[in-house]
Amino acid sequence: MNKIENLKILYSEEQIQSRITEIAKELNLFYQGEEVVAICVLKGAVMFAAELVKHLEMPLKMEFIRLSSYGSSTSTSGKVNAVDIKLPDLNGKNVLIIEDIVDTGLTAKFLIEFMGVNFNLKSLKFCSLLDKKLTRKVDIEPDYYGFEVGDQFVVGFGLDYDGYYRNLKYIAYKSTQY
């Protein structure tokens, strides 16, 4: 594993916090005080979700699901593995999915289709910390996102490489492979 100091900061802690506040303001305007069920996709989105919900000004419940498509690799496997996707009855609810990154779009597509098949939602919004449009394999876009990233592999602020680097307060990349 490479040392943390070899990473290059892409987005600082201050930039991330500022953008989270902006997204929260947009969400507060959209929901107008209506109750929301925020679904955090573990493990990568946990830091983003925790910071985001602090700024949301409506009755809010949080749920957590666990999906995987990377394993120990720096590129997606192309298959979404639903590790734990148990959810309460969401019929008639406003649902906000909170994800760390939309890369190929396969996980986002899986989740949106899963919600549509299993629940009759009042509304469904998809919010991602990062949007990697260059690698998209399906036609899907997050409703809200923090930053657009290029084709580099990013870590920090919840995003990991083989389980490491989630605890960084910033988002970083390494120009060469790990």
N, C-alpha and C positions, 0 to 999 in steps of 0.2 A: 504494500500500500504506500502511496506517495504521501509526503508530508503536506500538511495543510498550508504551510507558507509557500509552497510551489504553485498554489492556485492563484488565479487572477480574478479580482473582484469585478463582477459584471454589474450588479446592483447592490448599493450599500444598504446598511440597516436603515438609514434615514430615508433613502429613496423608497424602500419597501414600505415603511410605516406611513409615509406620505401618500403613497398610492393606495394603500389599504383604506385610509381615511376617505379618500376620494370615491372609491368603490362603495364604501358603506353609505356615503351621502346619496349616491345614485340608487342604491337598494332601498334606503329609507324613503326616498321620493316615490319609487315604484310601488312599494307595499303600503304606503300611507297608513301605517299603524296596524295593519291586519296581521294576524298570527301567521308565523312561518315555522316550518320544520326544516332545519338546516341539516343536511346529510354530509358528513365529512368522510371523504374517501381516505382510509388509512393505508399506509402510515404516512405517506408523503404530504398530505394536506393538513396534518394536525396543527402545525405551527401557524399556517396561514388562516385556518378556520378559527383557531383560538383568538388570534389578533382581530380578525374581521368581526366576529360576533360581539366583541367588546364595544363596537361602535354602532351596532344595530339597535334601533329604538322602537322595537315592537315586541309583543309577546313571542317568545321563541323557544322551541324545543330543539334539542340536538340529538341526532342519531349518528351512528358510526357503522360503516361497512368496510370490508376489506377485499380489495381486488389486487391482482398482480398480472403484469405482462412483461416485466423485465428480468426477474430473477437476479442472477449475479452478473448480468451483461450490461453493456453500455448502450445496447439497442433493444428495442422491443421484440418480443418473441412473435408478435403478430396474433397471439391468442390471449383472450382475456380469461383469467382464472378467477372465478367468484369464490374466494376463500371463505368469506362470511358476509352474507347479504340479507340477514334476517332484519325485517323492518316491521313496525306496527302498521295498523290500518291507516293508510294515507289518503283514503277516498275523501274528496272534497277539500283537501288541504293545499295550501301554497307550499311548494317544495323548492328549496334552494340546494342544489348539489354543489359542494365545494371540493375542488380538485386541485392538485399541485401543478400539473402541466397537461396541456392538450398537445400531444405529439402527432401520432398517426391519426388520431381521432377515433380509433377503434374502441377504447374504453368509454369515451363520451357517448358514442353511438350505442354501445351495449347498455349503458345506464339509462339513457333516454328511452330506448326501446323497452327495457325492463320495466320502467315506470309506467309507460303507456300501456303495456300488456297487463300489468298487475293492478293498476290503480286508475281511478277516474279522478284525476287531480283538478283542483281549481286553477292552479298555474304551476309551471315548471320552468325554473331558470337555472342555467349552468354557469358557474363562476369558477374561473381558474386563475391561479397566481401567474402562470406563464402560458403563452401561446406560441407554439413552434409551427408556424404555418408552412414552412418549407418542406416538412416531412409528412404532411397530411396525405392520408390514403383514402379517406372518405370525405364527402362533402358535408362538413359539420363545423360550426363555429361556436365558441362560448358566447353567452349573452354578455358576460362581463369578464374582463381579464386585467391582470396587473401590468404585465410587460410582454412584448413580443421578443422572442429570442431566435437567434440563427440556428445553424445546424451543429452547434457545439453541445457537448454533454455537460449539463449543469448540475451543481450540487449546492447544498446549503439551504437554510430556512425550511427544513423538512425534506428536501430532495436528497437522495443518497446515492452512494456508489457502494454496492454490496453491504448495505446497512450502516456505512460510515458517513460522516459529514452532515447528518441531519441537524446537528446542534449548532451549526454556524449561524450567526446573526445576519449574514449577507448571502447573496447568491454569487457563486463563482464558477469558473470553468478552467479546464486545463487544455491547452492547445494540442497536446499529444495524448495518446492513449494511456490509460492507467496501467 
